[in-house]
């Protein structure tokens, strides 16, 4: 009996650079990171689990409208709400 060598799986070459986030996402949406483990390095990461966020309830009937507005402006719902609140607070502080 002859021993067979472990076969290396076929994989697309890993691009040196991506021209855009969309190109990056498209690549990783269609490829598995486990096929590229030999390119990866160990890193030390420290995570602070304390959040500086406070969560507030939002009426269900507003969520669809918020989602549509956020999508139209290309931001998350959270970002949109924070922006609008900051605008309102600034206007209130200046008596407008």
N, C-alpha and C positions, 0 to 999 in steps of 0.2 A: 504494500500500500504506500502511496505517496501522500505526503502531507500537502494540503493546499494552503496557500498563503491567503490571509484575510484580504479580501478585495476592498479597495477604497471606492466608496460610492462616487458616481459621476455627479458633478456639481458645476453650476455656472461659475465663472470667475467672479470674485468679489470686486466690485468697482472700487477704484482708488478714491474717487470723489463722486458725489452726487450733485447734479446741477440745481436741484430744487428739493424741497421737502416732499413734493408729490412723487418725484422719481425715487427718493429714499423709501417712501411708504409703499410704492408699487413693487419695488424689489422685495421688501420684507413681507409683503402680503402674499407673495408667490414663492418664497423660499423659507427654509427652516433654519433657525440659528444653530441648531445642533449639528448641521452639516458644515459649519464654519468655526467650530470650537477651537481648532488649531490656530485661528487668527486672534482669539480672545486672550486678554490678560486679566489676572486677578487684580482687584482693586479693593482698597479699604474704604468703607462708607460709614459715615455717622449720620444718623437720622434723629432729628428732634421731633418727637411725636406730639409735643404740645402745639396746639393750634391757636392761632390768633384770630380765628373766625368764630363768629356767633351766628347761629342758624335761626332764621325767622320763617314763620309760616307764610305761605303765599296762597291766596285763594285759587282753587282749581280752575275757575273760569278765566283767570289771567294767564295761566301757564302757556296755553296755546298761542296767545297773542305775544307774550314775551319771547317764546321760542322763535316765532316768525320774525319778530323785530331783530333779535340777536342774529339769526341766520342772515337776514338782509344786510346787517352791518358787519358780518364776518367775525363776531365775537361770541363768547359763551354767555349764557343767561346770567351767570353770576357777575361777569364783567359788566354787562349792560346794566344790571340793577345797581351795582356799585357806582357806575358812571352817573346814572340818573340821580341817585341819592346825593352824590357829591355836588352835582349841578343844583339840585333843590336846596341843599344846605348853604351853598355859596350865595344863591339868590336871596335866601331868607336872611343871611347875615348882612347883606347889603341893602336890605329893605325893599327889595323888588317884588 
